[in-house]
Amino acid sequence: MRYALIGCGRISPNHIMAAKNNGLEIVAICDVDTKCMEDKVKKFELPDSVNKYADYKELLDKEKPEIVAIATESGLHAGIAIDCINAGCNVIIEKPIALSIEDANAIIEAGKKNNVKVCVNHQNRFNKSIAKISEALDKGRFGRLFHGTAHIRWARDWEYYSRAKWRGTWAQDGGCLMNQCIHNIDLLIWLMGGEPVEVMAYTDRMKHEYIEAEDLGIAVVKFANGTYGIIEGTTNVYPKNLEETLYIFGDKGTVKAGGASVNKIEEWNFADALDNSEDVKAQFSENPPSVYGFGHTPLYADVIEAIQNDREPLVTGEDGKKALEMVLAIYKSAAQGVPVKFPLTECSTLDFTGRF
């Protein structure tokens, strides 16, 4: 399949390797920064046949790719995705799917209208640890679910934000919940049943006075199935990333996934005693070189198979919208000081301009 990448920044190496690992024909890459493109061509030994574009619309017109990955700043995701979809391309959109409910809906509707696959890049669903937890949930091993918690305790400094001026802005990014924490938020929603009904939250900017959005978010979520969720996200940890953890609690099971990016099973206890806890922890834990994990390659494989078999990918546009909606609802609850009910009919990061 003919593949193109739009956006050659921080996360692009994972997309390029996922495309190569899955045997996609990389026909083009695109970025407004020519040097950035040249660096990726050299680093990943891309063939001379890979064309480079500063204008993604020109790329779409000339190359006619079947799959396009969008890895630009978050505020540009929606416009680029809709143009790609209307050009007949299947899309893999880096998280978040968009920065407003309206834009997320527009992407989803465009995908349906043009009969193409829309996948949002929540690659941690493909972690060995998460796949094992999902399997246990599907088999009912937890019994009655009580609650789950998502903790993202990371560090980001001036150097990180200064390398890309869009980071931490309401127009192009949002804060730690939208950027760093949304992967684990997606996992919490997905594993706890997928249907939140209400959230109460606090957000604050406690350390990074040079950004517009939050560097701390704390929320309590109620789900339609009677379970609860707790979200804690921050980029204020000293002196470096500490952990990303996910707990699931039921009356017959307790599980913890931890490590750099929920890539290790650290607790595995079930009343049914169907497996050995230490064996599971050893078999379903990974040690990736970065917080991005190993999930991009299997996510790409799933999208390719979805296209070939005309089915939905594991992570759909609707899933991406749910994660976005949760973050926006947290922002809204924190700004208004009241619980916020789902669904949100309209909301955008821009609604919180000047919040801090």
N, C-alpha and C positions, 0 to 999 in steps of 0.2 A: 504494500500500500504506500502511496505517495504521502509523505509527511513533511510538515513545515513547523518551525518553532518561531513564535513571535515573542520577543523579549529574551535578551541574553545576559541577564543579571545574575544575582546570587544563587537562585534556585535552578538556573538553566542547565548546569552540568548533570543534574539528576534526570532531567527530561531527555537530554541528548543520549545519556547512557541507557535509559529505558527504551528509547527508540532503537538504538543499536542492538541492545540485547534481544529485542523482539523482531529483529530483521526488517524493520521498516526502511523504506527507501527515503532517506533524508534529501529532499530536493531543494530546500531553501531554509534560510534563517533570516530573521529580521530584527533590527534594532536601530534606533536613531544614533547610537554611538558606534561608529564604524570600527574603532579600536576594539570594542567589546566583542564584536562579531569575529574580527580577525583572531583575537585571543582564543576564542572557542574553536575555531577551525583548526588552529595550530595545536591546541592542547589535546583535542579529541581526534586529531588526524582525519578530519573530514575530507572527502575527495574533492578534487577541483570542480567536479560537476555540481557541487552545492552552491547555489547562487545566493548572493547577499543583497538584502533590500533595506532601505531606510523607510520605505513606505509600504505598509502591509497591504494596502489596497492594490498596489501594483503587483505584489506577490500573488495575491489571490487571483488576479486577472491573468497573469502570465503562467503560473505554475499549476493551477487547478489541483491543489492537494486534496487527498481524501480525508486526512486527519490533520488538524491543526491544534497545537498546544499553545495556550496563551499564558505567558509568564511575565507580564508587564506589571507596573504599579497597579494596585487594586482598583483605583478609581477609573482606570481605562478598560477593565475587564468587560464590562457590559457592552460598550459600543463596539469593541473589536469582535466580541463573541457573536453579536447579532449580525455584523457584516459577514463574518465567516460562515455562519449558519445559512444566511440568505444566499451565499455563493455555493451552497450545497455541501459544505464541509462538516464532518463530524468534529466535535471539539472536546478537548480536555482543558478545563479552566482551572488555573491555580486558585487556591482559596484566597479570599472568599469569592463566591460566585459573582458578587457585585457589592455595592455599598448602600443599596436601597431596595426595599420590597418591590417597588415598581419596576426597577431594572431587572431584578431576579425573575419576576413574572414575565417580563418581555422576552427574556432569554428562553425560558421554558416554553412559552407559546410559539416562538420562532422555531424551536426544535421540532415541535409537533407539526407545525404547518409545513416544514420542509422535509419532514421524515428523516431526520438525522439524529445521531446519538449525542447527548449532552452529558458529559461526566465532569464532576467537580473533583479536584485533586486532593481528596482526603485520604492520603496513602496509608495512614496508620491503621486503617481497617484491615489492611493486608499483612500486618505484623503477625508472626506466628503466635505470639501471646494473645493477641486480640481475637484471632481466628479460633483459638482453643476456647477462650471465654465465651464467644458467640455460640460455639457448638454446645457448650454446657448449658447455656440459656435455652437453646432450641430443644434440648432434651429434657428440660424441666428440672435439672439437677439442683437448682437453687431453692426449689420449693416456692414458697411465697416470697416475692421480692419485697424488700423493705426500702432500701435507699442505695444510691451510688454517689460517689464523690470524685470530682476531677480537680487535681491540684497541678498547677503549672508554676513552678518556682524557678524563674530564670533571671538572668542578668543582661541588661543592654546599657551601653554607655554612650557618651558623646560621639565617640568614633563611629559607632554603628549608625547613629542617626545622621551624622554629618556626611557619610558616604552617599546618602540618597536623600535629598531634601524633601521628598514626598512622605517619608516615613513619619508617623506620628501626627500627620495632618488630618483634619476632618474631611477634606475634599478628596484625598487620594489614599487614605489608609485607615484611620481610626487608631485606637491605642492597643495596649497589650492583649485585651480580650479578642479584638478583631484580627490582629496579626499573629501573635505568638500562641494564643490559647485556643483558637477556634478548632484546631484538630481534635483536641481532647474534649471540647464541648460537643463536637460532632459525635464522638464515640459515646459520650454519656447519653445523649439523646437517643442514639441508635440502639444501644444496649438496654436502655431502660424502657423501651417500648415506643419511642418515636413521637409521642403526642403530649407535649407540655400544655398545661392549661393556665398556669399563673407563675409569675416570678416576682420576688422582692429582692432588691439589690442596693448595694452601695458601690460607687466608684470614686476614685480620687487621683489626683496627680501630686504625688508626694515628694518626688525626687527630680524628675526630668522637666525642669521649668522651661526648657527650650523646645518642648513639643506642645502641641495643642490638646492632645487627648490624654486618656488615663494611663497610669502605670500600675494601678491596683484596682482589681474588681472582685467583689465578693457577692455571691447570690445564692438564694434558696429557691428551688424550683419544685412545683407540684405537677405530677403527671396524671394523665387521664385514667391510668390503671391503678391509681391510688398510691403509687410509689413517690419517692422524693429524690431530689438531687441537690448536691452542694457543689458550687463552682468557686474556686479560689485561683485567681491568676495575677501574677505580678512580674515585672521586669526589674524589681528593686533588690534582688538578692545579692548579698556581698559574699565573696568577690566574683563569683562566676556561677553559671548554671548549676542548680542543685539537683532538681529532679522534675520529672513529669509523671504523675501517678494517677491511677484509676482504681477505685475500690468498688466492688459490688457486694452487697450484703443481702442474704436471704435467710429464711428460717432453717434451711438445710445446707447452706453453703456460704463461704466467705472467700473472696478472691482479691488479690492485689496485683496489678501490673505496674511495674516501675521502670527504673533505668532512665536513660537520657530522654527517651521518647516512647514511654509505655511499651518497651521492647523486651522486657523481662517479666516473667511470672515470679513474683516474690512471696506470695501466699496462695495456697491451693488446698482448701479444706472442705470436704463434702461428707455428709452423713452416709451416703451410699457406699463410700470406700471402694469405688470402682477402679481407682488407679492410685498409684503411689505418689504422694505429694512431691517427694524429692526427685523422682523420675520425671514428672511433668515439668518441674522447674528447670531441670537440666535440658530437657528435650525442646521446650517451647520458649527458650530465651535466646536472644541475639545480642550482639555487641556492635552496633553500627558505628562508623567513624564520625558521624555527626547526628544532630537531632533530627535530620531528615529521614533517617532510617533506611530500610531496604524496600520500602513499599512501592516506589514508582514503577519498577519493572513488572511486578504482578498486576498493578493497576492498569498499565498499558496493555498487558496480555488480556485482561478482562474486557477492555474496551474493544480490542481487535476481535475477540470472540463474539462480543455483543453485536458488532457490525456484521460479521460473517453469518451469525445465526438469527439476526434480526430480533434481538431481545434487548431489554434494558440493561445497562451496566450496573454493577453493584452499587456504585455511588452516582446517583442521578442528579439532574438539576434540581429536582424537588428536595433531595437530601441537602444539597448545598444551600438551598433557600431556608431550610429548617435551622441550620447552624447560624446563618446570617440573622434570621429572625430572632433567635435566642439572644445574640449579642445586642441587637438593636433594642429588644425588650428590656434587657438589663440596663442599657444606657437610659432608656425612657423612665424606668422605675427609679433609678438613681437620681435622675434630673428632677423628677416630680415628687419624689419622696413617698410614693404609694406603690402597692402591688400593681402589676400590669398583666392583663389577661391576654391569652392567645385566641385567635390569630390576630396579627397586626395587619390591617388593611393597607396602611401606608406608613413609612418611616424611613429615614435616611440618616447617615452620619452627619450630613450637613445641618440637620435639625439641632445639633448640639454644639454648633459653632459658638465659641465664647464661653463654654461651660465652665472652664477653669480660669 
